[in-house]
Amino acid sequence: MTRSESAAQESRLTPRGAATRRRIIDAAAELMYVKGVNSTTLDEVRAASGTSKSQLYNHFADKEQLVRAVVLLRAEQVLQREQAALERIRSFNGLVRWRDALVQRNALQKGAYGCVLGSMAGEVSDQDEVARVALAQTFAEWEKLIEAGLRRMQDARILAADADPRRLATGLMAALQGGYLLAQAAHDVEPMEIALDMALDHVRMFVVN
C-alpha cells in the first residue's frame, strides 16, 4: 500500500473509525520502535491502543497489514522532519547543523533504538516485499533531500563544480544509517558522531575556499 492509497482508505472511514485506526497505528509504531517488529504482538498493540480485537481486525486483517501501515506512518514522519531541516541547507555549516540535530535527537535515548526506518528495514526487508519497497523508496526520497541541499551549495559555488552531489548524498546517508546502527548496539551516540563527521570531512574536500 502506498501513502496515497493509505490516505484514500482513511478518507473513506468515519471520523471515529479514522481516529481508531490512527490510534492503533500510533500504538504499534511506538511498540515496534522500542521492542522491535517481530517481538511486538497484536495483543500488545490492542492493549496499548485501548481497542478490542474486533476493532483491530476491522482495520487490519493481520500483522503484516499493520506493519505496512506503520512503515507508511514512519516514512511520512521522517520525510516531513527531514524536509524541514534539509530544505534550508545552502552552506557547509547548514550540513553541520543538520548533523548536530540528528545526533542530539538520538542522544536523548543514548542511541538505544536507532533510526525508526533503519530498525524496521533490518527486520522486515526479508519478510515483506511490499514493506521493503516502501522503505527503499523512503530512503531514496530522504537521500534526494540531501542531494538537493548539496546541489544548492554547488549552484551557489560553495561546492566545487566537479563534486557529485548524488554520490556525496549516498555517502552521507550510508554514514548516517551505519552510525545509527552502531550507536544502537553500543547505547552510545559516539559512533554515530564519528561516522557523520568522517562523511562530512569528505564533503568538506569539495568546499570552495
Disulfide bonds with the S-S distance in Angstrom:
none
